[in-house]
Amino acid sequence: MFLRKLTSCIAASAIFLSVALFCSCDCNLSVVEKKGGYKVSYSAVLGAGLLDTVGALSDDGSNDGSEVIFSPEEIQNVFRDSGLANVKVESVKAESLAIEAETAADAGDFISKAGIINGDKKSFSLLFTKENLAALYDGMPGMMKSYIDMFMAPAFSGEEMPDEEYIDLVASVYGEVVAEEIKNSKINLTLTKLDGKKQKYSVRLLDLINIKKQLVYKI
């Protein structure tokens, strides 16, 4: 049940990319500095094409948008088992997902180990490179990896290709609607310091899942 209904939106949602990756249209990622770590909040709404893909993998093979298809309890367990703390998951509608979690105090969670978040007393940043995305992938539970693999993201597969070639690949497997949703998706990123100072960014999804150069978002 869980493996069918989670689909790649959840897999990609291993909080940063993992969750953010294949949810389109409305996607927000917030990273808040806390004493001894960071709180990460993610919310997304699936586009129609991705929602149909999710429904096709559900138990009955379809979803009309009238019922929740993500299992918050199961998702919470996955992230807790991955070393994250104070995990909260909510899916009010079939197409929506909201996740909140904190990095471990001992930095033993897979996000901290991958070096995605870097900070000191003055500032912190999110750093995305081919190397630390590979480390993030390696640290994920096998279930998450299997769903990320479904969407063949070059950032995780190690392959190199132009954006249009990747979009064409997605279209050949999942159809033009899904490919266009991924192509047009952006992540609204908000970084918040202990003192409440905020910095916002708009990140093109393709720049992450088909990463070509180091990306740094700093406050």
C-alpha positions in Angstrom: 0.0 0.0 0.0 2.6 2.6 1.1 5.0 1.7 -1.7 2.4 2.2 -4.3 0.9 5.4 -2.9 4.1 7.2 -1.9 5.4 7.5 -5.5 8.3 9.7 -6.6 6.9 12.9 -5.1 7.6 11.5 -1.7 10.8 9.9 -2.6 12.1 13.1 -4.0 10.9 14.6 -0.9 13.7 13.4 1.3 13.2 16.9 2.6 15.3 18.9 0.3 15.4 17.6 -3.1 13.9 14.4 -2.1 10.6 15.9 -1.4 10.9 18.9 -3.6 11.8 17.3 -6.7 8.8 16.0 -8.5 6.1 18.1 -7.0 5.1 20.9 -9.3 3.1 24.1 -9.5 3.1 25.1 -5.9 6.2 24.1 -4.0 7.7 25.8 -0.9 10.8 24.9 1.1 11.7 26.7 4.3 14.9 26.2 6.3 14.9 27.8 9.8 18.0 28.0 12.0 17.6 26.6 15.5 20.0 26.1 18.3 21.8 22.9 17.5 20.3 22.4 14.1 17.8 23.4 11.5 14.0 23.0 11.0 13.0 22.2 7.4 9.4 22.7 6.2 8.2 21.6 2.8 4.8 21.9 1.2 3.8 21.1 -2.4 0.7 20.6 -4.6 0.9 18.1 -7.4 0.1 19.3 -10.9 -2.7 17.4 -12.8 -0.2 15.2 -14.7 1.8 14.2 -11.7 -1.4 13.6 -9.7 -2.6 11.2 -12.5 0.8 9.4 -12.3 0.4 9.0 -8.6 -3.2 7.7 -9.1 -2.0 5.2 -11.7 0.3 3.7 -9.1 -2.3 3.6 -6.3 -4.2 0.4 -5.4 -7.1 0.9 -7.7 -5.1 2.4 -10.5 -6.8 5.8 -10.4 -7.5 8.8 -8.3 -10.2 11.4 -8.9 -8.7 13.9 -6.5 -11.4 13.3 -3.8 -9.3 11.4 -1.3 -5.9 11.6 0.3 -3.4 9.3 -1.4 -0.3 10.0 0.7 0.0 8.2 4.1 1.3 10.7 6.6 2.0 8.1 9.3 4.1 6.0 6.9 6.0 9.0 5.6 6.7 10.1 9.2 8.2 6.7 9.9 10.5 6.8 6.9 11.9 10.2 7.8 12.3 9.3 11.5 14.1 6.1 10.5 16.4 8.3 8.4 17.6 10.2 11.5 15.5 13.3 11.3 13.7 14.6 14.4 10.3 15.9 15.3 8.8 14.8 12.0 5.3 16.0 11.1 3.5 15.1 7.9 0.1 16.2 6.6 -1.8 15.5 3.4 -5.2 17.3 3.5 -6.1 16.7 -0.1 -5.0 14.1 -2.7 -2.7 16.5 -4.4 -1.2 18.2 -1.3 1.7 17.3 0.9 3.3 19.1 3.9 6.4 17.9 5.8 8.3 19.4 8.7 11.4 17.9 10.3 14.5 18.9 12.2 18.1 17.8 11.6 19.6 15.7 14.3 21.4 17.3 17.2 24.4 15.1 16.5 24.3 15.8 12.8 23.7 12.1 12.2 20.9 12.4 9.8 21.4 11.8 6.1 20.9 15.5 5.2 23.6 16.7 7.6 26.0 14.0 6.5 25.6 15.0 2.8 26.7 18.6 3.6 23.6 20.2 2.1 23.4 22.7 5.0 26.5 24.6 6.0 26.6 27.3 8.7 28.4 29.2 11.4 27.5 31.9 13.9 27.1 34.5 11.2 25.3 32.8 8.4 24.2 29.5 6.9 23.6 28.3 3.4 22.3 25.5 1.3 24.9 24.0 -1.0 24.0 21.8 -3.9 26.7 20.1 -6.0 26.8 16.8 -7.9 28.9 15.4 -5.1 26.7 16.2 -2.2 23.5 15.3 -4.1 25.1 11.9 -4.7 25.9 11.7 -1.0 22.3 12.6 -0.2 21.1 9.9 -2.5 23.5 7.3 -1.0 22.2 8.1 2.5 18.6 7.7 1.7 16.6 4.5 2.6 16.3 2.1 -0.3 12.6 2.8 -0.8 13.3 6.5 -1.4 16.1 5.7 -3.9 13.8 3.4 -5.9 11.2 6.1 -6.4 13.8 8.7 -7.3 15.1 6.2 -9.9 11.7 6.2 -11.5 12.2 9.8 -12.7 15.8 9.2 -13.9 17.0 12.6 -12.5 20.6 13.2 -13.8 21.5 14.8 -10.5 21.2 11.3 -8.9 22.0 9.0 -11.8 25.3 10.7 -12.5 24.4 11.1 -16.2 25.0 14.3 -18.1 22.5 15.6 -20.6 20.9 18.9 -21.8 17.7 20.0 -20.0 15.6 19.4 -23.1 16.9 15.9 -23.5 16.0 15.1 -20.0 12.5 16.6 -20.5 12.1 14.5 -23.6 13.1 11.4 -21.7 10.4 12.1 -19.0 7.8 12.8 -21.7 8.6 9.5 -23.4 7.9 7.6 -20.2 5.2 9.6 -18.4 3.8 11.9 -21.1 4.0 15.5 -22.2 1.9 16.9 -19.4 4.1 15.5 -16.7 7.2 16.6 -18.6 5.9 20.2 -18.9 5.0 20.4 -15.2 8.5 19.4 -14.3 10.0 21.8 -16.9 8.0 24.8 -15.5 8.2 24.0 -11.8 10.0 26.3 -9.3 10.8 25.9 -5.7 10.1 28.9 -3.5 13.0 28.8 -1.0 13.0 30.7 2.3 16.0 30.8 4.7 15.5 32.2 8.2 18.2 33.0 10.8 17.8 32.7 14.6 17.2 36.4 14.8 14.3 36.2 12.4 16.2 37.6 9.4 14.9 36.0 6.1 16.2 35.5 2.6 14.0 34.3 -0.2 15.0 32.6 -3.5 13.1 31.1 -6.5 14.9 28.0 -7.7 14.2 26.4 -11.1 13.5 22.7 -10.5 15.5 21.6 -13.5 18.6 23.5 -12.1 18.6 21.0 -9.2 17.5 17.7 -10.8 19.8 18.3 -13.8 22.5 20.2 -11.9 25.3 21.6 -14.1 27.2 23.7 -11.6 27.4 24.4 -7.8 24.4 26.2 -6.5 24.5 28.2 -3.2 21.7 29.9 -1.4 22.9 31.9 1.5 21.6 34.1 4.3 
